């Protein structure tokens, strides 16, 4: 399952990420409860550039990341996954 730039932007939007402009790529920073809980790069240039590192950086499986892109998984569902994995407490 390849993730491209469009998928990366969709995930960033779904997770309410703040986009920080960088030299080579933008950085999507994800906050929850006032704390940064994840970030990943969004490569510039061709939309076909691979972004297959994203699932690992947001602590989900490839399938769960694909669900974020396709919309069945919501932000709250993603937070629940991170709580189950104990990346988020409380």
Order of alpha helices (4+ residues) and beta strands (2+ residues): alpha-beta-beta-beta-alpha-alpha-alpha
